[in-house]
Amino acid sequence: MKESNIEVQKSSGERVQFSMDKLRSSLKHSGADHELVEDIVTKVRDEIYPGITTNEIYNRAYALLKKRKSVFASKYKLKKAIYELGPTGFPFERFVAAILKYSGYQVEVGVFLEGLCVTHEIDVLAEKNECTTIIECKFHGDKGLNCNVKIPLYIHSRYNDIKEHWVNRKREKNILEKGWVVTNTRFTQDAIKYGTCANLYLLSWDYPKNEGLKDRIDRLGLYPITVSTLLSNREKQFLLSRDVVLCRQLLKDKFFLDHLGISPNRKAKILDDIGQLCNL
């Protein structure tokens, strides 16, 4: 069967033509060399059938990568790893805060700010160069859900209420910059159009182009702890409950692995794997 004739089903239920180039590109992004990429592409191509889900294709490619090298598999599962920060969304807020912190911001999570009309709870408050940014995080546990125009509309109204009060407080030294909306999925075209018009900064998995979450994470080596293929789900949840949301944090606070009762040999493997992933 020719590739162009194969329809696959996305998590949203939409059926699209299977693209070998997209699979090849995502595998290259994991760090795998050309030979390994082509080997996996060939095996996956031989196993797909009309109506197969993109999740099934992902699972097969992931298993083949993991068998060869766990670091490749960790990078390949980045998008899924961010979903695994759920289900409450709070770990995602801490993850966004951690990315900003490593980008030179001073950050706080779950801050209450007065508006002209009401008090607002802000997911992340970030300060840098005497400028303050308020950031709202919209986490979706369902891969088929995107942020529609209602989200930036709502956030913009909250931002304007806070700004009105901010401007009236003469003792405020910092300038209040435009608000941010960050999501782990994608924005609809109307959401992007409104965000641009309203001067909101929108950040999603792949937006803005070359500056989306995946680009920032790869560039800075700020991978969530959930990408690890060597830690169990129980161990990851323990670390998240201790505010260890980044692999880099675990490299710094190795003692958490001792609290988990992990053997010295396994501990060394985990830390070596994470060190390679973060390029440290």
N, C-alpha and C positions, 0 to 999 in steps of 0.2 A: 504493500500500500504506500502510495506517495505521501510525503509529509504534508503537502498542501491540501490533501483530501481528509486529513484527520482533524476532527473537531474535539476540543477538550472543554471541560466545564470548570469555570472559575468558582471561587467560594461564594460569590454573589448569585450564582445560578446561571450567569450569562455563559453562552457557548461561543467560543472563539476558535479561530484556526490555530493549530499548534505551531509554534515557532521554534525550530531547532536553534536558530541564531540567538534567541533570548536565553535558552537553556545554556548554550555555549558561553554566552556573555556572563551569566551569573556564576558559572563554574570558574571562569577565568578570574572573576572578582574575588573568589575565595583564596586565590594564590596558587592554585593548582597549575602545573606546567601543561604545555600543549599536548603532550602525549597522554597524560592522565585525563585531561578534558575530553579529548577525542575518544578515548576508551570508554568513558562513562556515557558520552553522547550516543555512541554506537549501541551500548547495552540498553540504554533507556529507549532508544528509537525502536529496537527490536521487541520491546515489551509493551509499547503503548497501543491503544485500541480506541476506536471512536467512542466518545462519551466519558473517557477516563478523566478523573478530576485532576486539577493542577496540584492538589495536595498529595495525591498518590504519586505523581511524577516527582514532586519535591522529595517525598519520603524515600523513594528509590535512589535518587541521585545523592541524597544525604547519607544513606547507608553505605553507598559505594565510596564516598569521600571519607567517611569516618573509618572505614576499614583500612584505607591507605594512610591517612594522617588526620589526627583529631583537630589540629589547628585549622586545617582547611574546612572541616565540617563545622567548626565553631563560627567561622566567618560566613559560611554559606547559610547558617541558620539565624543570622542576625535579626531579620525581620520577625521571625517566629519567636525569637528570644525576647523581643520587646513586648509581644503579646503575653508572654509568660510572666511579665512583671505584674500582671493583674491578679485578681479580678477587680480590686477596689479602685485602682487608678492612682492610689497614693504612692506606691513605689515608682510609678512613672513620673510623678511630680518630682520626687527625690532624684530620679535619674536625670531629668531635664536640668534640675538645679546643679547636679554634679557636673554636667557638661559645661554649664555656664561658669561654674567655679574654676574649672580647669582652663577656661578661656579668659580668666582674669577678673571675673566679677566677684563681688561680695554678695552672697545670696542668703535668703531666709525663705523657709517654706511655711505655708499656712499663716499668713500675716493678715491682721485686720486693719483696714484703712477707712478713714472717714470720708464719706462723700458729701456733697451738698445736701442730698436728700436722705440717704441711708448709709449704714455701715456695710462694707463689703469684705468678704474673706477672699484674699488673693492667694492663688496657688503658689506662685514664686515671685518674690520681690528681689530684683537684681540691681546692684549699684556699681557704677564704673565711671571714672573720670567726672565725678560730680553730677552724674546723670542717673536717674532712677527709672527703671523699667518694670512695669507690672505685666506678669505673664500668666495666662490661663491655659491649663493643660486639659485637653479633651481626649481621654483614653477610651478606645473601643476594643472590647474583647472579641467582638464578632468581626471577622475579616471582611465580611461583605458590606460593612457600614462605612460610609464616608461622612465627612463634616459638610453639611449643607449650609446655605446662606443664613439660616437662623442663628447659627453659632456666632459668626462675626458680628451680626446685627446686635445680638445680646451683649457680647463682650464690649462692643463699641459704646453702647449706652452706659455700661458700668464704668468704663474708662472716662467717659465725659463727665459723669457725676463726681468721680474722684478728682478729676482735673479741676473742676469748678471750685472744689473745696481747697485743693492744693494751691491754686493761684491766689486765693484769698488769705492764705497763711503766710504772712510776710517773713516769718522767721525761717521758712524753708530755704535751705541753701542750694539743694540739688534741683536741677531742671527735670521735670517729668517728661520722659520721652514717650513716643507712641507705644501703645499697648501691643502685646504679642498674643497670638493664639497658636498653640503647639498641639499637634495631634500625631498619633502613631499610625494613622491610616492616610487618607488623602482628602483634599478639599474638592468640592464640586466646582465647576467653572463659574457658577454664579457666586459662590463663596469667595473665590479668588478675585472676581471682578469687583465685588463689594469691598473686600479687604483693601484692594489697591486704591479704589476711589476714596475710602474712608481713612486712608493712611495708617492702616493696621499692618503689622508685620506678621505674615502667615508662614508657619514652618511645619512641614509634614514630612512623611517618609522620603519623598523625592521632590519636594518643592521648598524653596526656589531651585531652579536648575543649578546643579553643581554645589548647592549650599543646603540641601535637604538634610534630614537627620542622618541618613546613611552615609552621606558624604562627610559630615562633621565627625561622626563616630570613627570612620576609617582614617580620616586625616589626623585626628588627635589620638587615635588608639584608645578611645574611651568606650570599651565594650561593656555591656551589662553583664553581671555575674551569671545571668541565665543562659549565656551562650556556651558555657562550659559543657563539654560532653563527658567530662570525668567526674563531675559532681552529681549526686542524686537530687531528685526534686525536693526531698526532705531537707537535704543539706543547703540547697539554694534558698529555701524558705526560711531556714534558720538564719542565714546570712542577711537576707533582706530584712528580717525582723530586727537585726542588729544594725540597720542602716548601712550595710555593706552592699551597695548597688552596682559598683564598678569593679571590674577585675583588678584594676590598678589599686583599689583600696585593699583588696585581699592580699596583694603582694606586700603592702605596707603593714597590714595587721594580720600577719600569719598565725598569730595565736588563736584565732577563731577556729582554725582547723584542728588545733589541739583540743578545744572545747567539744568538738564533734567526735573526738575519739578516733581520728583518722591516723592510720599507721604512718611511721616516718617514711617508708618507701612510697606509699600512695601520696603522701603529702608532697614529696619531692617531685613526683610526676605531675601533680596538679599545678604546682607553682612553676615548673618548667614550661608546661603547656601554656599557661596564662602569660608567662614572661615572653614567650615567642609571639603570642597573639598581640600583645601590646608593644612589641618591638623594643622590649627593655632587656 
